[in-house]
C-alpha cells in the first residue's frame, strides 16, 4: 500500500494492515477493483429508477452467467434475507408487510444442525423459523423427508458445510426437497473460486444462491449477488428496497449496483488457473522461507471443516514446537506489530492465506513471521 492509499486511514490513527487471513468482512473484505470504483463514482453523479435499474442489471448478469435470473444485493447476508422473504411471502404485498413480526404459518426453514453458522441470523431476521434436523455425526435422508410439511417454506443449505460427514450432499438435498415442491436456498457467500459456482449451483437445481460481492469478485464491500429461478428472484426483488418490506434496511444503492456489475465483468474475464498458480507460488515461498527455523513446523494447510474459506485457496501452516508463547500468542504479536500482520489460528497452528496479499506484501509477511519466530 503506497502512502496515498494509507492517508485515508492514517487520518484516523489507523495502522497499515497486511492481510494474510482472507476476504473477511472484519478486515474490509477485499481491495475494490479500479473499474468498480470508477463505475461507483459515475453512478453517484446521476439519478436512476432504482427498481428498474435492479431489474435491468439482474437481466444483464443472468445473461453473462447463463442462469435463469439474478439480482444484485447489499451483500451475501442480505441475499439470504431476501431469499427467505421470497420463499415465505412471494409477491403478496399483504404477506410482505407482515414480515418479520407477524409471518404466516408457512415460514419454517429446514436446516441440518451441521449447517448452523454465525451468519444464519439472516433467516429469522426475515421472519423464518429454523427447523433443525440431524446431529453433529450424521443426517439421514429420512430426517429431511420427515421434516417437510405444510409449514415448510424452504430448505437452507450452507455450501461450506457440505464437506462435513454429518451433511447430506447438495444434490441429495435438492432432490428430496424438490420431490415435495420445496425450494432450496444455498449460502455460498465466500465460495469463489471456482467462479463456475456462480452458475453451476443454480444449474444443479438450487433455487436461490447467495454470493458476496466484496470478496473474491472484488466489488464494493456492501454488495452481493443472488441467482436462481425467475419466480423466486422476482419475489426477492419485490421484498427488497426500494420497496418497504423486510429488505428495505439492506438497500443496495445505485453505486453498489454499478460497482458490482463492473467488478463481476472483470472477474469473469480473468484467468482463474493463472491466479491460482500465483497464490500457490506465494504459499510455497512462505513455506520455503520458514523451513529453516528451528522449533517451527511448516507445510501446506488443508482444511478439514468449514471456517477456512474458500477451502480451495492454497494456504500454509506454521506449528510452533516447544515454544512459549504458543500459536495464539504469536498470532496476537503479529497483529499488534507494525505493520499489523493478520493470520488465522486453527487449534495449535497459524494459517497464512495469500488470497488478499499482493506480490510485494508476501515478502513483508514472511519477514514479520521470521522475525517473530527467530
ABEGO torsion letter per residue (X at the ends): XBAAAAAAAAAAGBBBBBBAAEBBAAAGGBBBBAAAAAAAAAAAABBBBAAAAAAAAAAAAAAAAGBABBBBBAEAAAAAAAAAAAAAAEABAAAAAAOAABBBABABBBBBAAABBAAAAAAAAAGBBBBBBEBAABBBAAAAAAABBAABABBBBBAAAAABAABBBAAAAAAAAAAAGBBBBBBAAAAOOBAAAAAAAAAAGBABBBBBAABAAGBBABBBBBBEBAAAAAAAAAABOABABAAAABBBBAAAAAAAAAAAAAAAABBAAAAAAAAAAAAAAAAAAAAABBGBBBEBBBBABBGBOBAABBBBBBBBBGBOBBAAAAAAAAAABOBBBBBBBBEABBBBBAAABBAAAAAAAAAAAAAAAX
